[in-house]
């Protein structure tokens, strides 16, 4: 008690009340950063076992020379230096863009400073994962994700910007198909996301860097943009080996987990035994997606895939009605996924033996080879919104009618301001209000608005009855139904 009193008197009274009475108190608006708050940083913290001195086995990272082709929304391509065809063990990929040239398994930490000093209370954490389609040339230094981490930290969060393994090869014969290398890239990223979350929880128990920041393990929120959003939702909502097997289908007698190792692999400082999913109190998806088994193609009972989960976290999401990467409208032909087939494109895109952690004997990783059959369904954030609504889980979806896949100079979500920095801050503020509801267990009325199509959400803290917005449809008559 004496130590707590001494700490409080070192802070201005108003700031002490913010952090002591409860960060999630319903009097908070989150419109502006906390008074006298700046940002502290801790960069490039390893979360892989091999980089902290523990032995790591069956770990692989990969680069593909053909990964330097990146398709844009308008059909053009850009080039980047992805490296040669190579396989790396012990997280020693020399083509990573970091200070000593090695390692994907790192994260940056953004934390609040009050009058230049750390806030030594357990604060809520938001763990974010960047976009980039799992291409080698994407990384956590992209400006959007780091900007959002800063805005969260200014509002009292501990924000984590997490890197993960990338490296994939598109089907250059026909990019409308999904190659085996793309599927493998998604699986590796999903392993890393889970390992990073477990590591952050373990380090809190060990008081890692606790002179700089402290995490409330019961107030963990995760999220991401695009590819990072997909991997984050995998960690939050895919709770069983059976769900993983259905969303990473292979042909032959070996499952994806036999070939690639468990989705909760033992490659990280946070061991697989650490239960992390109950700690996830909410999800932020920005133009992300979920993978659904092919049996849910063009059907409306997709909630049954998640109904067996003990817990499905609430989700707030932002997406564009014109997204062609993860098409928003549920149960449409555009959400169908077709795997590359050796019957229509090069065999290299259908089966892979390189850089597999259990190769041999569980080799190769091969996809279904019928080019005409649907292999998966890429559900959008609108799918997950409808799923959670059906399951009675708190959720909120924000749609911009003109946006494609990611922010541009036309994406304003009804605010009238399409500047990307402004919208990134807007998404942070709306997420803070949403997370505030969760922690305070605000019981929403059935009539409360949860779908915002081209409409600015101005709901205040802990308001269970907000009914803002009009018709909730785009001029093109787009709806999510």
C-alpha positions as CSV (number, residue, x, y, z in Angstrom):
1,X,0.0,0.0,0.0
2,X,2.9,2.4,0.8
3,X,4.5,1.7,-2.5
4,X,1.2,2.3,-4.3
5,X,0.7,5.7,-2.5
6,X,4.3,6.8,-3.3
7,X,3.7,6.0,-7.0
8,X,0.4,7.9,-7.1
9,X,1.8,11.0,-5.7
10,X,4.5,11.1,-8.4
11,X,1.7,11.5,-11.0
12,X,-0.6,14.5,-11.5
13,X,-3.9,13.8,-9.8
14,X,-6.0,13.6,-13.0
15,X,-3.6,11.1,-14.5
16,X,-3.4,9.1,-11.3
17,X,-7.2,8.9,-11.3
18,X,-7.3,7.6,-14.9
19,X,-4.9,4.8,-14.2
20,X,-5.9,4.0,-10.7
21,X,-9.7,4.1,-10.8
22,X,-9.7,1.9,-13.9
23,X,-8.6,2.6,-17.4
24,X,-11.9,1.4,-18.7
25,X,-14.1,3.7,-16.6
26,X,-17.1,4.8,-18.6
27,X,-16.2,8.4,-18.2
28,X,-13.4,8.0,-20.7
29,X,-14.0,9.1,-24.3
30,X,-10.7,8.3,-26.0
31,X,-11.3,11.1,-28.5
32,X,-7.9,12.7,-27.5
33,X,-4.7,11.1,-26.1
34,X,-4.3,11.1,-22.4
35,X,-3.0,14.4,-21.0
36,X,0.8,14.8,-20.7
37,X,1.3,11.4,-22.4
38,X,4.0,10.5,-24.8
39,X,5.2,7.2,-26.3
40,X,8.0,4.9,-25.1
41,X,9.4,2.3,-27.4
42,X,11.1,-1.1,-27.1
43,X,12.1,-2.4,-30.5
44,X,12.8,-5.8,-31.9
45,X,12.1,-8.1,-29.0
46,X,12.7,-11.7,-30.0
47,X,10.0,-14.3,-29.4
48,X,11.5,-17.3,-31.1
49,X,13.3,-19.9,-28.9
50,X,16.3,-20.1,-31.2
51,X,17.1,-16.4,-30.8
52,X,17.0,-16.4,-27.0
53,X,19.4,-19.3,-26.5
54,X,17.0,-22.3,-26.3
55,X,17.3,-25.0,-28.8
56,X,14.7,-24.9,-31.6
57,X,14.0,-27.9,-33.8
58,X,11.9,-28.5,-36.9
59,X,11.6,-24.7,-37.5
60,X,11.9,-23.5,-41.1
61,X,11.6,-20.1,-42.8
62,X,11.6,-19.7,-46.6
63,X,12.3,-17.3,-49.4
64,X,11.2,-17.7,-53.0
65,X,12.8,-15.8,-55.8
66,X,9.4,-15.5,-57.5
67,X,8.0,-13.8,-54.4
68,X,9.2,-10.5,-55.8
69,X,6.1,-10.3,-57.9
70,X,3.3,-8.4,-56.0
71,X,-0.1,-7.9,-57.6
72,X,-1.9,-4.6,-57.0
73,X,-5.7,-4.0,-57.0
74,X,-5.6,-2.4,-60.4
75,X,-3.9,-5.5,-62.0
76,X,-0.4,-4.0,-62.1
77,X,2.7,-5.6,-60.5
78,X,5.6,-4.3,-58.5
79,X,8.9,-5.8,-57.8
80,X,10.9,-6.2,-54.6
81,X,14.1,-8.0,-53.6
82,X,12.8,-11.2,-51.9
83,X,16.0,-13.2,-52.1
84,X,16.7,-16.6,-53.8
85,X,14.9,-19.9,-53.4
86,X,16.2,-20.9,-50.0
87,X,15.3,-22.5,-46.7
88,X,16.5,-21.3,-43.3
89,X,16.6,-22.9,-39.9
90,X,16.7,-21.2,-36.4
91,X,15.2,-18.0,-37.7
92,X,18.3,-17.0,-39.6
93,X,16.8,-15.6,-42.8
94,X,19.3,-13.0,-44.0
95,X,16.8,-11.2,-46.1
96,X,14.8,-9.8,-43.2
97,X,15.0,-6.0,-43.2
98,X,16.2,-5.6,-39.6
99,X,19.2,-4.1,-38.0
100,X,21.5,-7.3,-38.0
101,X,19.9,-9.0,-41.0
102,X,18.4,-11.9,-39.2
103,X,15.1,-13.0,-37.9
104,X,11.3,-12.8,-38.4
105,X,10.2,-13.6,-34.9
106,X,10.4,-10.1,-33.3
107,X,8.0,-7.5,-32.0
108,X,8.1,-3.8,-31.1
109,X,6.4,-2.4,-28.0
110,X,4.7,1.0,-27.7
111,X,3.8,2.1,-24.2
112,X,2.6,5.3,-22.6
113,X,4.9,7.7,-20.7
114,X,3.3,10.3,-18.3
115,X,5.5,13.3,-17.9
116,X,8.3,11.2,-19.4
117,X,7.9,8.4,-16.9
118,X,6.5,4.9,-17.4
119,X,3.1,4.0,-16.0
120,X,3.7,1.1,-13.7
121,X,0.2,-0.3,-13.6
122,X,-1.1,-3.3,-15.5
123,X,-2.6,-1.8,-18.6
124,X,-4.6,-3.3,-21.4
125,X,-2.7,-4.6,-24.3
126,X,-3.5,-4.6,-28.0
127,X,-1.4,-7.0,-30.2
128,X,-1.4,-6.1,-33.9
129,X,-0.2,-7.9,-37.0
130,X,0.6,-6.1,-40.3
131,X,-0.7,-6.5,-43.8
132,X,1.2,-7.7,-46.9
133,X,-0.3,-10.9,-48.3
134,X,2.5,-12.9,-46.6
135,X,5.0,-11.5,-49.2
136,X,8.6,-11.4,-48.1
137,X,8.8,-7.7,-48.9
138,X,6.1,-6.8,-46.4
139,X,7.1,-6.2,-42.7
140,X,6.1,-4.6,-39.4
141,X,7.7,-1.3,-40.4
142,X,4.8,-0.5,-42.7
143,X,3.4,3.0,-41.7
144,X,-0.2,2.1,-41.0
145,X,0.3,-0.5,-38.3
146,X,2.9,1.5,-36.5
147,X,0.7,4.7,-36.6
148,X,-2.1,2.7,-34.9
149,X,0.2,1.4,-32.2
150,X,1.2,4.9,-31.4
151,X,-2.4,6.1,-31.2
152,X,-3.3,3.1,-28.9
153,X,-0.3,3.9,-26.6
154,X,-1.3,7.5,-26.4
155,X,-4.6,6.4,-25.1
156,X,-3.2,4.1,-22.4
157,X,-2.6,0.8,-24.1
158,X,0.5,-1.3,-24.3
159,X,0.6,-1.9,-28.1
160,X,2.6,-4.6,-29.7
161,X,3.5,-4.6,-33.4
162,X,4.5,-8.2,-34.3
163,X,6.5,-9.5,-37.2
164,X,5.9,-13.0,-38.5
165,X,7.3,-15.3,-41.1
166,X,6.5,-14.4,-44.7
167,X,7.5,-15.9,-48.0
168,X,5.1,-17.1,-50.6
169,X,4.8,-17.7,-54.4
170,X,1.7,-16.8,-56.3
171,X,0.5,-18.9,-59.2
172,X,1.9,-16.8,-62.0
173,X,0.2,-18.9,-64.6
174,X,-3.2,-17.9,-63.2
175,X,-3.3,-15.8,-60.1
176,X,-7.0,-16.5,-59.5
177,X,-5.9,-19.8,-58.1
178,X,-4.3,-20.2,-54.6
179,X,-0.9,-21.9,-54.7
180,X,0.4,-24.4,-52.2
181,X,3.1,-21.9,-51.3
182,X,0.4,-19.4,-50.3
183,X,-1.3,-21.9,-48.1
184,X,2.0,-22.7,-46.4
185,X,2.7,-19.0,-45.8
186,X,-0.7,-18.6,-44.1
187,X,0.0,-21.6,-41.9
188,X,3.5,-20.4,-40.8
189,X,2.0,-16.9,-40.0
190,X,-0.8,-18.5,-37.9
191,X,1.8,-20.5,-35.9
192,X,3.8,-17.3,-35.3
193,X,0.8,-15.2,-34.2
194,X,-0.1,-17.8,-31.6
195,X,3.6,-18.1,-30.4
196,X,3.9,-14.3,-30.1
197,X,0.7,-14.0,-28.0
198,X,1.9,-16.8,-25.7
199,X,5.3,-15.2,-25.3
200,X,3.8,-11.8,-24.3
201,X,1.7,-13.5,-21.7
202,X,4.7,-15.5,-20.3
203,X,6.9,-12.4,-20.1
204,X,4.3,-10.6,-18.1
205,X,4.5,-13.4,-15.5
206,X,8.3,-13.1,-15.5
207,X,8.1,-9.2,-15.2
208,X,10.0,-8.8,-18.5
209,X,10.7,-5.0,-19.0
210,X,8.3,-4.3,-16.2
211,X,10.2,-1.1,-15.4
212,X,8.9,0.2,-18.7
213,X,5.4,-1.3,-19.0
214,X,3.1,-3.8,-17.5
215,X,0.3,-5.8,-19.2
216,X,-3.0,-6.8,-17.7
217,X,-3.3,-10.4,-18.9
218,X,-7.1,-10.3,-18.5
219,X,-7.4,-7.3,-21.0
220,X,-5.7,-8.7,-24.1
221,X,-7.0,-7.6,-27.5
222,X,-5.6,-8.7,-30.8
223,X,-6.0,-7.7,-34.4
224,X,-4.5,-7.0,-37.8
225,X,-4.8,-5.7,-41.3
226,X,-5.5,-8.0,-44.2
227,X,-3.2,-11.0,-44.0
228,X,-2.4,-10.1,-40.4
229,X,-6.1,-9.9,-39.6
230,X,-6.7,-13.3,-41.0
231,X,-3.9,-14.8,-38.9
232,X,-5.2,-13.0,-35.8
233,X,-8.7,-14.3,-36.3
234,X,-7.3,-17.8,-36.7
235,X,-5.7,-17.4,-33.3
236,X,-8.9,-16.1,-31.7
237,X,-11.6,-18.4,-33.2
238,X,-9.9,-21.7,-34.3
239,X,-9.7,-23.6,-31.1
240,X,-9.4,-27.3,-32.2
241,X,-7.2,-29.5,-34.4
242,X,-10.3,-30.4,-36.3
243,X,-11.0,-26.8,-37.2
244,X,-7.4,-26.4,-38.4
245,X,-7.5,-29.6,-40.5
246,X,-10.6,-28.5,-42.3
247,X,-9.3,-25.0,-43.1
248,X,-5.9,-26.3,-44.2
249,X,-6.9,-29.3,-46.3
250,X,-4.4,-31.5,-47.9
251,X,-4.6,-34.7,-50.0
252,X,-3.0,-37.9,-49.0
253,X,-2.8,-39.5,-45.6
254,X,-1.0,-36.7,-43.8
255,X,-2.6,-33.6,-42.3
256,X,-1.3,-30.1,-42.4
257,X,-0.3,-30.4,-38.7
258,X,1.7,-33.6,-39.4
259,X,3.5,-31.9,-42.3
260,X,4.0,-28.4,-40.8
261,X,3.9,-29.2,-37.1
262,X,1.2,-28.2,-34.7
263,X,-0.5,-24.9,-35.2
264,X,0.6,-24.3,-31.6
265,X,4.2,-25.2,-32.4
266,X,7.0,-25.3,-29.9
267,X,9.1,-22.7,-31.7
268,X,8.6,-19.8,-29.3
269,X,9.6,-18.6,-25.9
270,X,5.9,-19.0,-24.9
271,X,5.3,-22.7,-24.8
272,X,2.4,-24.5,-26.4
273,X,1.0,-25.4,-23.0
274,X,0.2,-21.7,-22.3
275,X,-3.6,-21.2,-22.7
276,X,-4.0,-17.9,-24.5
277,X,-7.4,-17.9,-26.1
278,X,-9.4,-17.3,-22.9
279,X,-7.3,-14.1,-22.4
280,X,-8.4,-12.6,-25.7
281,X,-11.2,-10.3,-24.8
282,X,-11.7,-8.8,-28.3
283,X,-10.6,-8.7,-31.9
284,X,-9.9,-5.8,-34.3
285,X,-10.1,-6.9,-38.0
286,X,-9.2,-4.4,-40.7
287,X,-10.1,-5.8,-44.1
288,X,-9.2,-9.2,-42.8
289,X,-10.8,-12.6,-43.4
290,X,-11.5,-16.1,-42.1
291,X,-11.1,-19.4,-43.8
292,X,-14.1,-21.7,-43.9
293,X,-14.3,-25.3,-45.0
294,X,-15.8,-25.9,-48.5
295,X,-18.9,-27.4,-47.0
296,X,-19.9,-23.8,-46.1
297,X,-19.8,-22.7,-49.7
298,X,-22.9,-20.6,-50.5
299,X,-24.7,-21.5,-47.3
300,X,-25.9,-19.4,-44.4
301,X,-25.2,-21.6,-41.5
302,X,-21.6,-20.7,-41.2
303,X,-22.0,-20.0,-37.5
304,X,-22.2,-23.7,-36.8
305,X,-18.4,-24.0,-37.5
306,X,-17.8,-21.8,-34.4
307,X,-20.8,-22.8,-32.3
308,X,-18.8,-25.5,-30.4
309,X,-16.2,-23.0,-29.1
310,X,-16.3,-22.5,-25.4
311,X,-15.7,-18.8,-26.1
312,X,-15.8,-16.6,-29.2
313,X,-14.4,-13.1,-28.6
314,X,-16.3,-10.0,-29.7
315,X,-15.1,-8.4,-32.9
316,X,-15.0,-4.9,-34.3
317,X,-14.2,-4.7,-38.0
318,X,-13.5,-2.2,-40.8
319,X,-13.8,-3.1,-44.5
320,X,-14.4,-1.8,-48.0
321,X,-17.5,-2.7,-50.1
322,X,-15.3,-2.9,-53.2
323,X,-12.7,-5.2,-51.8
324,X,-11.7,-7.8,-54.4
325,X,-9.1,-9.5,-52.3
326,X,-11.4,-10.6,-49.5
327,X,-14.9,-9.8,-51.1
328,X,-17.1,-8.5,-48.4
329,X,-20.6,-9.7,-49.4
330,X,-21.2,-13.1,-47.7
331,X,-22.1,-16.3,-49.5
332,X,-21.1,-15.2,-53.0
333,X,-19.2,-16.9,-55.8
334,X,-16.3,-14.4,-55.3
335,X,-15.6,-15.9,-51.9
336,X,-14.8,-19.3,-53.3
337,X,-11.2,-20.5,-53.2
338,X,-9.8,-22.8,-55.9
339,X,-6.4,-24.4,-55.4
340,X,-3.8,-24.4,-58.1
341,X,-4.0,-27.6,-60.2
342,X,-1.3,-29.3,-62.1
343,X,-4.0,-29.9,-64.8
344,X,-4.3,-26.2,-65.6
345,X,-1.1,-24.5,-64.3
346,X,2.5,-25.6,-63.5
347,X,2.7,-28.5,-61.0
348,X,5.0,-26.4,-58.8
349,X,2.0,-24.5,-57.5
350,X,0.1,-27.6,-56.4
351,X,2.7,-29.6,-54.4
352,X,5.7,-28.5,-52.3
353,X,8.5,-30.5,-50.7
354,X,10.9,-27.7,-49.9
355,X,11.3,-26.2,-46.4
356,X,8.8,-28.5,-44.7
357,X,9.7,-29.0,-41.0
358,X,8.8,-32.7,-41.1
359,X,10.2,-33.6,-44.5
360,X,10.7,-36.6,-44.7
361,X,8.7,-38.6,-43.8
362,X,5.5,-36.4,-44.1
363,X,6.1,-35.1,-47.6
364,X,5.0,-33.4,-49.8
365,X,2.4,-30.9,-48.9
366,X,-0.1,-31.3,-51.8
367,X,-3.4,-29.6,-52.5
368,X,-6.5,-31.1,-54.0
369,X,-5.9,-31.2,-57.8
370,X,-9.3,-30.6,-59.3
371,X,-9.3,-27.1,-60.7
372,X,-13.0,-27.0,-61.0
373,X,-13.9,-27.8,-57.4
374,X,-14.3,-25.3,-54.6
375,X,-11.6,-26.0,-51.9
376,X,-12.2,-23.3,-49.3
377,X,-14.4,-20.3,-48.6
378,X,-12.7,-17.0,-47.8
379,X,-15.1,-15.4,-45.4
380,X,-14.9,-11.6,-45.0
381,X,-15.4,-9.6,-41.8
382,X,-19.0,-9.4,-42.9
383,X,-19.2,-13.2,-42.7
384,X,-17.8,-13.1,-39.2
385,X,-20.1,-10.2,-38.2
386,X,-23.1,-12.3,-39.2
387,X,-21.7,-15.4,-37.5
388,X,-21.1,-13.6,-34.2
389,X,-24.5,-11.9,-34.4
390,X,-26.1,-15.4,-34.8
391,X,-24.1,-16.7,-31.8
392,X,-25.2,-13.7,-29.7
393,X,-21.7,-12.3,-29.4
394,X,-21.0,-8.5,-29.3
395,X,-19.8,-7.3,-32.7
396,X,-19.6,-4.2,-34.9
397,X,-18.9,-3.7,-38.6
398,X,-17.9,-0.5,-40.3
399,X,-18.0,-0.4,-44.1
400,X,-16.8,2.2,-46.6
401,X,-18.7,2.1,-49.9
402,X,-15.8,3.2,-52.1
403,X,-12.9,1.4,-50.4
404,X,-11.2,-1.6,-52.0
405,X,-8.6,-3.6,-50.1
406,X,-7.0,-1.2,-47.6
407,X,-7.2,2.6,-47.0
408,X,-6.9,5.0,-49.9
409,X,-7.6,8.6,-50.6
410,X,-11.3,7.9,-50.9
411,X,-11.9,5.8,-47.7
412,X,-13.6,8.0,-45.1
413,X,-16.1,5.6,-43.4
414,X,-18.7,8.4,-43.5
415,X,-16.5,10.8,-41.6
416,X,-15.9,13.2,-44.5
417,X,-12.1,13.0,-44.1
418,X,-10.3,10.4,-46.2
419,X,-6.8,11.1,-45.0
420,X,-5.3,7.7,-44.0
421,X,-3.7,9.1,-40.8
422,X,-7.1,10.5,-39.8
423,X,-8.9,7.2,-40.5
424,X,-6.3,5.1,-38.7
425,X,-6.8,7.3,-35.6
426,X,-10.6,7.0,-36.1
427,X,-10.3,3.2,-36.1
428,X,-8.3,3.3,-32.9
429,X,-10.8,5.6,-31.2
430,X,-13.8,3.4,-32.2
431,X,-11.9,0.3,-31.1
432,X,-11.2,1.8,-27.7
433,X,-14.9,2.5,-27.2
434,X,-15.7,-1.0,-28.3
435,X,-13.2,-2.6,-26.0
436,X,-14.4,-0.3,-23.2
437,X,-17.9,-1.8,-23.6
438,X,-16.4,-5.3,-23.3
439,X,-14.5,-4.7,-20.1
440,X,-17.5,-2.9,-18.5
441,X,-19.9,-5.7,-19.7
442,X,-22.3,-3.1,-21.2
443,X,-25.6,-4.9,-22.1
444,X,-26.7,-3.6,-25.4
445,X,-30.3,-3.1,-26.4
446,X,-31.6,-5.2,-29.4
447,X,-32.1,-2.0,-31.3
448,X,-28.6,-0.7,-30.9
449,X,-26.8,0.1,-34.2
450,X,-23.9,-2.3,-34.9
451,X,-23.6,-2.0,-38.6
452,X,-22.2,1.3,-40.0
453,X,-22.2,1.5,-43.8
454,X,-20.7,4.8,-45.0
455,X,-21.7,6.3,-41.7
456,X,-19.6,7.9,-39.0
457,X,-20.0,6.2,-35.6
458,X,-20.3,8.8,-32.9
459,X,-21.4,6.6,-30.1
460,X,-20.0,7.6,-26.7
461,X,-18.6,5.5,-23.9
462,X,-20.8,2.6,-22.6
463,X,-23.9,3.7,-24.5
464,X,-26.2,0.6,-24.8
465,X,-28.9,2.3,-26.9
466,X,-27.0,4.2,-29.7
467,X,-29.1,4.2,-32.9
468,X,-27.1,6.5,-35.2
469,X,-26.9,6.1,-39.0
470,X,-29.5,5.9,-41.6
471,X,-30.3,3.3,-44.3
472,X,-27.0,1.4,-43.8
473,X,-26.6,0.7,-47.5
474,X,-24.3,2.0,-50.3
475,X,-25.5,4.0,-53.3
476,X,-25.0,0.8,-55.4
477,X,-27.5,-0.9,-53.0
478,X,-24.7,-3.0,-51.5
479,X,-25.7,-4.7,-48.3
480,X,-24.2,-7.6,-46.4
481,X,-27.4,-9.7,-46.4
